[in-house]
Amino acid sequence: MAQDHKVLPLVFETVHLRLRREVPELAAAVRGQVRNLVILQTLRTAEFLELWRALEEAGVTPLVVKGVVCRQLYPKPDHRPSSDEDVLIPPEQFPLCHEVMTRMGLTTTEPDPDAAWEVPYRREGSPLYIELHKHLFALESDTFGGLNEFFGDPFRSAAVLEVQGTALRTMHPCDHMTYLIFHAFKHFLYSGFGIRQICDILLFAREYHAQIDWEWVRLSCRSIRAERFAAAVFAIGVRYLGFDPVEPWDTIDVDELPLLEDVLSAGIYGSAGEHRLHSSAITLEAVAAQKQGKAPRSGLAAAAFPAAASLEGRYPWLKERPWLLPAAWGSRILSYLLEPRTPGGSTAALKLGAERRALLKQYGILE
């Protein structure tokens, strides 16, 4: 489970002494895995800080979100792995930023980086992976595009965080707290999210509590139907992870156990099993239908024929050619039928989709 949730180094820190006594062979094997993960993260951090300095020297004014900011909340930052670093820039700075990134040896597979709201960059032979954002959420998304309005101009209210002698600009703690909750909420509406995101939220809330306008955060969550979801996250921290209650979330009566069970079975960003990924079409269909004042389609119809926006990650050509959506449906169904999978996989996806719709209703996200 720790491996699935990308928290193996954090868990190993706690259990390694007992593991060495009781299962020394397993302890030795896991120690090697942890060492490799920490070394990779140390390299990523060093390369990221080098890139950051190059961007600032060129006149780019980026903000870093999540990733390295959250890692600093842990006693041993590089024991909290990040597969990527998220960087937010003013959209008008993209040409300059792209020039610096390519000069530093990073390349992108995005076919039209000028038009994309999020552009991934990798460096060959390097663990460094950057997700460059022009907006915090995709503007074209009917479900999430409006979330950008909650953050005003994050560049004007930026805070500074020093990491290994390098000053990084990031969002104001109140904006960042809201973003961490919204980001987890977005993934919850898809196929789920993992325990690492919950830990990030709880540690951030504890570290920056005095700088956060908690009533504003609560009202923002309420306006997108995420208030009970956020309350359940904080309740998990109090009842299972040893955190102190946080006002105003501790005044909301909520059963956090169903959310915790969903989180633990989801893996990192809901990627634990293909049936869970396919179930996302059912939950997103229900949320989108509610926003449009329509009745949601059946689980089978939603899973087989999802909206184009939910398929663009797998079929990026849909961004430029949305009229090819039927081809994407056909390709998706065919691959689902041909790929080896566990017996009853399609039934499991439909069942999970129905269960997760009910979960969204329990937390007030769906009516």
C-alpha positions as a Markdown table, in Angstrom:
| # | Residue | x | y | z |
|---|---|---|---|---|
| 1 | Met | 0.0 | 0.0 | 0.0 |
| 2 | Ala | 2.8 | 2.4 | 0.8 |
| 3 | Gln | 4.3 | 1.7 | -2.6 |
| 4 | Asp | 0.9 | 2.3 | -4.3 |
| 5 | His | 0.5 | 5.6 | -2.5 |
| 6 | Lys | 4.1 | 6.7 | -3.1 |
| 7 | Val | 4.9 | 7.1 | 0.6 |
| 8 | Leu | 7.2 | 4.1 | 1.0 |
| 9 | Pro | 10.2 | 6.1 | 2.4 |
| 10 | Leu | 7.9 | 7.8 | 4.9 |
| 11 | Val | 6.4 | 4.5 | 6.2 |
| 12 | Phe | 9.8 | 2.8 | 6.2 |
| 13 | Glu | 11.2 | 5.5 | 8.5 |
| 14 | Thr | 8.6 | 4.4 | 11.1 |
| 15 | Val | 8.6 | 0.6 | 10.8 |
| 16 | His | 12.2 | -0.2 | 9.8 |
| 17 | Leu | 13.5 | -1.2 | 13.3 |
| 18 | Arg | 10.7 | -3.6 | 13.9 |
| 19 | Leu | 10.9 | -4.9 | 10.3 |
| 20 | Arg | 14.7 | -5.6 | 10.8 |
| 21 | Arg | 13.9 | -7.6 | 13.9 |
| 22 | Glu | 11.0 | -9.6 | 12.6 |
| 23 | Val | 11.5 | -9.9 | 8.8 |
| 24 | Pro | 15.1 | -9.0 | 8.1 |
| 25 | Glu | 15.1 | -10.2 | 4.4 |
| 26 | Leu | 12.1 | -7.9 | 3.7 |
| 27 | Ala | 13.7 | -5.0 | 5.5 |
| 28 | Ala | 16.9 | -5.3 | 3.4 |
| 29 | Ala | 14.9 | -5.4 | 0.2 |
| 30 | Val | 12.7 | -2.4 | 1.1 |
| 31 | Arg | 15.8 | -0.5 | 2.4 |
| 32 | Gly | 17.2 | -0.8 | -1.1 |
| 33 | Gln | 14.0 | 0.5 | -2.7 |
| 34 | Val | 13.8 | 3.4 | -0.3 |
| 35 | Arg | 17.4 | 4.3 | -0.9 |
| 36 | Asn | 16.9 | 4.5 | -4.6 |
| 37 | Leu | 13.7 | 6.5 | -4.2 |
| 38 | Val | 15.4 | 9.0 | -2.0 |
| 39 | Ile | 18.4 | 9.4 | -4.3 |
| 40 | Leu | 16.2 | 10.0 | -7.3 |
| 41 | Gln | 14.2 | 12.6 | -5.3 |
| 42 | Thr | 17.4 | 14.3 | -4.2 |
| 43 | Leu | 18.6 | 14.5 | -7.8 |
| 44 | Arg | 15.2 | 15.9 | -9.0 |
| 45 | Thr | 15.3 | 18.6 | -6.3 |
| 46 | Ala | 18.8 | 19.6 | -7.2 |
| 47 | Glu | 18.0 | 19.8 | -11.0 |
| 48 | Phe | 14.8 | 21.6 | -10.3 |
| 49 | Leu | 16.6 | 24.3 | -8.2 |
| 50 | Glu | 19.1 | 24.7 | -11.1 |
| 51 | Leu | 16.3 | 25.2 | -13.6 |
| 52 | Trp | 14.5 | 27.6 | -11.3 |
| 53 | Arg | 17.6 | 29.8 | -11.0 |
| 54 | Ala | 17.9 | 29.8 | -14.8 |
| 55 | Leu | 14.3 | 30.9 | -15.2 |
| 56 | Glu | 14.6 | 33.7 | -12.8 |
| 57 | Glu | 17.9 | 34.9 | -14.4 |
| 58 | Ala | 16.1 | 35.1 | -17.7 |
| 59 | Gly | 13.3 | 37.3 | -16.3 |
| 60 | Val | 10.6 | 34.6 | -15.8 |
| 61 | Thr | 8.6 | 35.1 | -12.6 |
| 62 | Pro | 7.3 | 31.6 | -11.9 |
| 63 | Leu | 5.5 | 30.2 | -8.9 |
| 64 | Val | 6.0 | 26.7 | -7.6 |
| 65 | Val | 3.0 | 24.8 | -6.3 |
| 66 | Lys | 2.7 | 21.5 | -4.4 |
| 67 | Gly | 5.8 | 19.4 | -4.9 |
| 68 | Val | 8.8 | 21.0 | -3.3 |
| 69 | Val | 6.6 | 23.2 | -1.1 |
| 70 | Cys | 4.9 | 20.2 | 0.4 |
| 71 | Arg | 8.2 | 18.3 | 0.8 |
| 72 | Gln | 9.5 | 21.0 | 3.1 |
| 73 | Leu | 6.7 | 20.2 | 5.5 |
| 74 | Tyr | 8.2 | 16.8 | 6.3 |
| 75 | Pro | 11.2 | 16.1 | 8.6 |
| 76 | Lys | 13.2 | 14.6 | 5.8 |
| 77 | Pro | 11.9 | 16.4 | 2.6 |
| 78 | Asp | 13.3 | 14.0 | 0.0 |
| 79 | His | 11.6 | 11.1 | 1.8 |
| 80 | Arg | 8.3 | 12.5 | 0.5 |
| 81 | Pro | 8.7 | 11.7 | -3.3 |
| 82 | Ser | 7.3 | 13.9 | -6.1 |
| 83 | Ser | 7.3 | 12.5 | -9.6 |
| 84 | Asp | 7.1 | 16.0 | -11.0 |
| 85 | Glu | 7.3 | 19.7 | -10.1 |
| 86 | Asp | 4.4 | 22.0 | -10.9 |
| 87 | Val | 5.3 | 25.5 | -12.0 |
| 88 | Leu | 2.8 | 28.2 | -12.6 |
| 89 | Ile | 3.7 | 31.1 | -14.9 |
| 90 | Pro | 1.9 | 34.2 | -16.3 |
| 91 | Pro | 0.6 | 33.0 | -19.7 |
| 92 | Glu | 2.4 | 35.8 | -21.6 |
| 93 | Gln | 5.8 | 34.6 | -20.3 |
| 94 | Phe | 5.4 | 31.2 | -21.9 |
| 95 | Pro | 7.6 | 31.8 | -25.0 |
| 96 | Leu | 10.5 | 33.0 | -22.8 |
| 97 | Cys | 10.0 | 30.2 | -20.4 |
| 98 | His | 9.8 | 27.6 | -23.2 |
| 99 | Glu | 13.1 | 29.0 | -24.6 |
| 100 | Val | 14.8 | 28.6 | -21.2 |
| 101 | Met | 13.5 | 25.1 | -20.7 |
| 102 | Thr | 14.6 | 23.9 | -24.1 |
| 103 | Arg | 18.0 | 25.6 | -23.6 |
| 104 | Met | 18.4 | 23.6 | -20.3 |
| 105 | Gly | 17.8 | 20.4 | -22.2 |
| 106 | Leu | 14.1 | 19.8 | -21.5 |
| 107 | Thr | 11.7 | 18.8 | -24.3 |
| 108 | Thr | 7.9 | 18.4 | -24.4 |
| 109 | Thr | 5.6 | 15.9 | -26.2 |
| 110 | Glu | 2.8 | 18.5 | -26.2 |
| 111 | Pro | 1.9 | 18.9 | -29.9 |
| 112 | Asp | 0.8 | 22.5 | -29.5 |
| 113 | Pro | 2.5 | 24.0 | -26.4 |
| 114 | Asp | 1.5 | 27.6 | -27.2 |
| 115 | Ala | -2.2 | 26.6 | -27.0 |
| 116 | Ala | -2.1 | 24.1 | -24.1 |
| 117 | Trp | -2.8 | 25.3 | -20.6 |
| 118 | Glu | -0.4 | 22.7 | -19.2 |
| 119 | Val | 2.8 | 21.6 | -20.9 |
| 120 | Pro | 4.9 | 18.7 | -19.6 |
| 121 | Tyr | 8.7 | 18.8 | -19.9 |
| 122 | Arg | 11.3 | 16.0 | -19.5 |
| 123 | Arg | 15.1 | 15.9 | -19.8 |
| 124 | Glu | 16.5 | 12.7 | -21.4 |
| 125 | Gly | 18.5 | 10.6 | -19.0 |
| 126 | Ser | 17.3 | 12.7 | -16.0 |
| 127 | Pro | 14.6 | 12.1 | -13.4 |
| 128 | Leu | 13.5 | 15.8 | -13.7 |
| 129 | Tyr | 9.9 | 16.2 | -14.9 |
| 130 | Ile | 8.1 | 19.6 | -15.0 |
| 131 | Glu | 4.5 | 20.3 | -15.5 |
| 132 | Leu | 4.3 | 23.9 | -16.6 |
| 133 | His | 1.0 | 25.6 | -16.0 |
| 134 | Lys | -0.4 | 28.7 | -17.5 |
| 135 | His | -3.5 | 28.3 | -15.3 |
| 136 | Leu | -4.1 | 26.3 | -12.2 |
| 137 | Phe | -7.0 | 24.5 | -13.8 |
| 138 | Ala | -7.9 | 23.9 | -17.4 |
| 139 | Leu | -10.0 | 26.9 | -18.6 |
| 140 | Glu | -11.9 | 24.7 | -21.1 |
| 141 | Ser | -13.1 | 22.3 | -18.5 |
| 142 | Asp | -16.8 | 22.7 | -17.7 |
| 143 | Thr | -16.3 | 21.0 | -14.4 |
| 144 | Phe | -13.0 | 22.6 | -13.2 |
| 145 | Gly | -12.3 | 25.7 | -15.3 |
| 146 | Gly | -14.2 | 28.0 | -13.0 |
| 147 | Leu | -11.9 | 27.1 | -10.1 |
| 148 | Asn | -9.3 | 29.5 | -11.4 |
| 149 | Glu | -11.6 | 32.4 | -10.3 |
| 150 | Phe | -10.9 | 31.7 | -6.6 |
| 151 | Phe | -7.2 | 32.6 | -6.9 |
| 152 | Gly | -7.3 | 36.1 | -8.3 |
| 153 | Asp | -3.8 | 37.1 | -9.2 |
| 154 | Pro | -1.6 | 34.7 | -7.3 |
| 155 | Phe | 1.6 | 36.4 | -8.6 |
| 156 | Arg | 0.8 | 39.6 | -6.8 |
| 157 | Ser | 0.3 | 37.9 | -3.4 |
| 158 | Ala | 3.2 | 35.5 | -3.7 |
| 159 | Ala | 5.2 | 34.2 | -0.8 |
| 160 | Val | 8.8 | 33.2 | -0.7 |
| 161 | Leu | 10.1 | 29.8 | 0.5 |
| 162 | Glu | 13.8 | 29.1 | 0.8 |
| 163 | Val | 14.9 | 25.6 | -0.2 |
| 164 | Gln | 18.6 | 24.7 | 0.0 |
| 165 | Gly | 19.7 | 28.3 | -0.3 |
| 166 | Thr | 17.4 | 29.1 | -3.2 |
| 167 | Ala | 14.5 | 31.5 | -2.8 |
| 168 | Leu | 11.4 | 30.0 | -4.4 |
| 169 | Arg | 8.2 | 32.1 | -5.1 |
| 170 | Thr | 5.0 | 30.3 | -4.3 |
| 171 | Met | 1.4 | 31.1 | -3.6 |
| 172 | His | 0.3 | 32.9 | -0.5 |
| 173 | Pro | -0.5 | 30.2 | 2.2 |
| 174 | Cys | -4.2 | 30.9 | 2.0 |
| 175 | Asp | -4.3 | 30.4 | -1.7 |
| 176 | His | -2.1 | 27.4 | -1.5 |
| 177 | Met | -4.3 | 25.8 | 1.2 |
| 178 | Thr | -7.3 | 26.3 | -1.0 |
| 179 | Tyr | -5.5 | 24.9 | -4.0 |
| 180 | Leu | -4.4 | 21.8 | -2.2 |
| 181 | Ile | -8.0 | 21.1 | -1.2 |
| 182 | Phe | -9.3 | 21.9 | -4.7 |
| 183 | His | -6.7 | 19.7 | -6.3 |
| 184 | Ala | -7.5 | 16.7 | -4.1 |
| 185 | Phe | -11.2 | 17.4 | -4.7 |
| 186 | Lys | -10.6 | 17.4 | -8.5 |
| 187 | His | -9.0 | 14.0 | -8.3 |
| 188 | Phe | -11.7 | 12.7 | -6.0 |
| 189 | Leu | -14.3 | 13.5 | -8.6 |
| 190 | Tyr | -12.2 | 11.5 | -11.2 |
| 191 | Ser | -11.0 | 8.2 | -9.8 |
| 192 | Gly | -9.8 | 9.2 | -6.4 |
| 193 | Phe | -6.6 | 10.4 | -4.6 |
| 194 | Gly | -4.1 | 9.0 | -2.1 |
| 195 | Ile | -3.1 | 9.3 | 1.5 |
| 196 | Arg | -0.1 | 11.5 | 0.5 |
| 197 | Gln | -2.4 | 14.3 | -0.5 |
| 198 | Ile | -4.2 | 14.1 | 2.8 |
| 199 | Cys | -0.9 | 14.3 | 4.7 |
| 200 | Asp | 0.2 | 17.3 | 2.6 |
| 201 | Ile | -3.1 | 19.1 | 3.4 |
| 202 | Leu | -2.9 | 18.4 | 7.1 |
| 203 | Leu | 0.8 | 19.3 | 7.4 |
| 204 | Phe | 0.3 | 22.5 | 5.4 |
| 205 | Ala | -2.6 | 23.5 | 7.6 |
| 206 | Arg | -0.6 | 23.0 | 10.7 |
| 207 | Glu | 2.5 | 24.8 | 9.4 |
| 208 | Tyr | 0.7 | 27.9 | 8.1 |
| 209 | His | -2.5 | 27.9 | 10.2 |
| 210 | Ala | -2.1 | 31.5 | 11.4 |
| 211 | Gln | -1.6 | 32.9 | 7.8 |
| 212 | Ile | -4.8 | 31.3 | 6.5 |
| 213 | Asp | -8.2 | 32.9 | 6.4 |
| 214 | Trp | -10.1 | 29.7 | 7.3 |
| 215 | Glu | -13.6 | 31.1 | 6.9 |
| 216 | Trp | -12.7 | 32.2 | 3.4 |
| 217 | Val | -11.4 | 28.7 | 2.6 |
| 218 | Arg | -14.5 | 27.1 | 4.0 |
| 219 | Leu | -16.8 | 29.4 | 2.0 |
| 220 | Ser | -14.8 | 28.7 | -1.1 |
| 221 | Cys | -15.2 | 25.0 | -0.6 |
| 222 | Arg | -18.9 | 25.4 | 0.1 |
| 223 | Ser | -19.4 | 27.2 | -3.2 |
| 224 | Ile | -18.1 | 24.2 | -5.1 |
| 225 | Arg | -19.8 | 21.6 | -2.9 |
| 226 | Ala | -16.5 | 20.5 | -1.4 |
| 227 | Glu | -17.2 | 21.6 | 2.2 |
| 228 | Arg | -18.1 | 18.2 | 3.6 |
| 229 | Phe | -15.3 | 16.6 | 1.6 |
| 230 | Ala | -12.8 | 19.0 | 3.2 |
| 231 | Ala | -14.2 | 18.4 | 6.6 |
| 232 | Ala | -13.8 | 14.7 | 6.1 |
| 233 | Val | -10.1 | 15.2 | 5.2 |
| 234 | Phe | -9.5 | 17.1 | 8.4 |
| 235 | Ala | -11.5 | 14.5 | 10.4 |
| 236 | Ile | -9.2 | 11.8 | 9.1 |
| 237 | Gly | -6.2 | 13.8 | 10.4 |
| 238 | Val | -7.7 | 14.1 | 13.9 |
| 239 | Arg | -9.1 | 10.6 | 14.3 |
| 240 | Tyr | -6.4 | 8.5 | 12.6 |
| 241 | Leu | -3.2 | 10.6 | 12.2 |
| 242 | Gly | -2.8 | 12.5 | 15.4 |
| 243 | Phe | -3.5 | 16.0 | 14.2 |
| 244 | Asp | -5.2 | 18.7 | 16.3 |
| 245 | Pro | -8.7 | 19.8 | 15.2 |
| 246 | Val | -8.8 | 22.8 | 12.8 |
| 247 | Glu | -11.6 | 25.4 | 13.0 |
| 248 | Pro | -14.0 | 25.6 | 11.3 |
| 249 | Trp | -13.8 | 22.1 | 10.0 |
| 250 | Asp | -14.2 | 20.5 | 13.4 |
| 251 | Thr | -17.7 | 22.0 | 13.8 |
| 252 | Ile | -19.0 | 20.0 | 10.8 |
| 253 | Asp | -20.6 | 16.6 | 11.6 |
| 254 | Val | -19.3 | 14.3 | 9.0 |
| 255 | Asp | -18.5 | 10.6 | 8.7 |
| 256 | Glu | -14.9 | 10.4 | 7.4 |
| 257 | Leu | -14.6 | 6.6 | 7.3 |
| 258 | Pro | -16.1 | 6.2 | 3.8 |
| 259 | Leu | -13.7 | 8.7 | 2.4 |
| 260 | Leu | -10.7 | 7.1 | 4.1 |
| 261 | Glu | -11.7 | 3.7 | 2.7 |
| 262 | Asp | -11.9 | 5.2 | -0.8 |
| 263 | Val | -8.6 | 6.9 | -0.4 |
| 264 | Leu | -6.8 | 3.8 | 0.8 |
| 265 | Ser | -8.2 | 1.7 | -2.1 |
| 266 | Ala | -7.4 | 4.4 | -4.7 |
| 267 | Gly | -3.6 | 4.5 | -4.7 |
| 268 | Ile | -1.9 | 7.7 | -5.8 |
| 269 | Tyr | -4.3 | 9.8 | -7.8 |
| 270 | Gly | -6.8 | 7.0 | -8.1 |
| 271 | Ser | -4.6 | 4.8 | -10.3 |
| 272 | Ala | -5.0 | 1.5 | -8.4 |
| 273 | Gly | -6.5 | -0.7 | -11.0 |
| 274 | Glu | -8.0 | -0.1 | -14.5 |
| 275 | His | -11.5 | -0.6 | -13.2 |
| 276 | Arg | -11.1 | 2.4 | -10.9 |
| 277 | Leu | -9.8 | 4.6 | -13.8 |
| 278 | His | -12.7 | 3.5 | -16.0 |
| 279 | Ser | -15.2 | 4.3 | -13.2 |
| 280 | Ser | -14.1 | 8.0 | -13.4 |
| 281 | Ala | -16.3 | 8.4 | -16.5 |
| 282 | Ile | -19.4 | 7.6 | -14.3 |
| 283 | Thr | -18.6 | 10.1 | -11.5 |
| 284 | Leu | -17.6 | 12.9 | -13.9 |
| 285 | Glu | -20.8 | 12.3 | -16.0 |
| 286 | Ala | -22.9 | 12.8 | -12.8 |
| 287 | Val | -21.1 | 16.0 | -11.8 |
| 288 | Ala | -21.3 | 17.5 | -15.2 |
| 289 | Ala | -24.9 | 16.6 | -15.6 |
| 290 | Gln | -25.8 | 18.3 | -12.3 |
| 291 | Lys | -24.0 | 21.5 | -13.3 |
| 292 | Gln | -26.0 | 21.5 | -16.5 |
| 293 | Gly | -29.3 | 20.7 | -14.7 |
| 294 | Lys | -29.6 | 17.4 | -16.5 |
| 295 | Ala | -30.2 | 13.8 | -15.3 |
| 296 | Pro | -27.0 | 11.7 | -15.5 |
| 297 | Arg | -26.8 | 8.9 | -18.0 |
| 298 | Ser | -26.7 | 5.3 | -16.9 |
| 299 | Gly | -23.3 | 4.0 | -15.6 |
| 300 | Leu | -22.8 | 1.9 | -18.7 |
| 301 | Ala | -23.5 | 4.7 | -21.1 |
| 302 | Ala | -21.2 | 7.1 | -19.1 |
| 303 | Ala | -18.4 | 4.5 | -19.0 |
| 304 | Ala | -18.6 | 3.6 | -22.6 |
| 305 | Phe | -19.1 | 7.0 | -24.1 |
| 306 | Pro | -17.5 | 9.7 | -21.9 |
| 307 | Ala | -17.1 | 13.3 | -22.8 |
| 308 | Ala | -14.1 | 14.4 | -24.9 |
| 309 | Ala | -12.6 | 16.4 | -22.0 |
| 310 | Ser | -12.2 | 13.2 | -19.9 |
| 311 | Leu | -10.4 | 11.4 | -22.7 |
| 312 | Glu | -7.9 | 14.1 | -23.8 |
| 313 | Gly | -5.2 | 12.7 | -21.5 |
| 314 | Arg | -5.2 | 9.4 | -23.3 |
| 315 | Tyr | -6.1 | 10.8 | -26.8 |
| 316 | Pro | -4.4 | 14.2 | -27.0 |
| 317 | Trp | -5.4 | 14.6 | -30.6 |
| 318 | Leu | -9.0 | 15.2 | -29.3 |
| 319 | Lys | -7.9 | 18.7 | -28.3 |
| 320 | Glu | -7.4 | 19.7 | -31.9 |
| 321 | Arg | -10.0 | 17.4 | -33.5 |
| 322 | Pro | -12.9 | 16.9 | -31.1 |
| 323 | Trp | -15.1 | 15.6 | -34.0 |
| 324 | Leu | -13.0 | 12.4 | -33.8 |
| 325 | Leu | -14.6 | 11.6 | -30.4 |
| 326 | Pro | -16.4 | 8.5 | -31.8 |
| 327 | Ala | -13.1 | 7.2 | -32.9 |
| 328 | Ala | -11.7 | 7.6 | -29.4 |
| 329 | Trp | -14.8 | 5.8 | -28.0 |
| 330 | Gly | -14.2 | 2.9 | -30.4 |
| 331 | Ser | -10.5 | 2.7 | -29.6 |
| 332 | Arg | -11.1 | 2.8 | -25.9 |
| 333 | Ile | -13.7 | 0.1 | -26.0 |
| 334 | Leu | -11.6 | -2.1 | -28.3 |
| 335 | Ser | -8.5 | -1.8 | -26.1 |
| 336 | Tyr | -10.6 | -2.5 | -23.0 |
| 337 | Leu | -11.9 | -5.8 | -24.7 |
| 338 | Leu | -8.5 | -6.9 | -26.0 |
| 339 | Glu | -6.2 | -6.1 | -23.1 |
| 340 | Pro | -5.8 | -8.9 | -20.5 |
| 341 | Arg | -7.5 | -8.0 | -17.2 |
| 342 | Thr | -9.0 | -9.6 | -14.2 |
| 343 | Pro | -12.3 | -11.5 | -14.6 |
| 344 | Gly | -15.3 | -9.3 | -14.3 |
| 345 | Gly | -13.3 | -6.1 | -14.9 |
| 346 | Ser | -16.0 | -4.2 | -16.7 |
| 347 | Thr | -18.6 | -5.2 | -14.1 |
| 348 | Ala | -16.2 | -4.1 | -11.3 |
| 349 | Ala | -15.8 | -0.7 | -13.0 |
| 350 | Leu | -19.6 | -0.2 | -13.2 |
| 351 | Lys | -20.1 | -1.3 | -9.6 |
| 352 | Leu | -17.3 | 1.0 | -8.4 |
| 353 | Gly | -18.7 | 3.9 | -10.4 |
| 354 | Ala | -22.1 | 3.4 | -8.8 |
| 355 | Glu | -20.5 | 3.2 | -5.4 |
| 356 | Arg | -18.5 | 6.3 | -5.9 |
| 357 | Arg | -21.6 | 8.2 | -7.2 |
| 358 | Ala | -23.2 | 7.3 | -3.9 |
| 359 | Leu | -20.1 | 8.5 | -2.0 |
| 360 | Leu | -20.3 | 11.9 | -3.8 |
| 361 | Lys | -23.9 | 12.1 | -2.7 |
| 362 | Gln | -22.9 | 11.3 | 0.9 |
| 363 | Tyr | -20.6 | 14.3 | 1.0 |
| 364 | Gly | -23.0 | 16.7 | -0.6 |
| 365 | Ile | -21.3 | 16.9 | -4.0 |
| 366 | Leu | -24.2 | 15.3 | -5.8 |
| 367 | Glu | -27.9 | 15.9 | -4.9 |
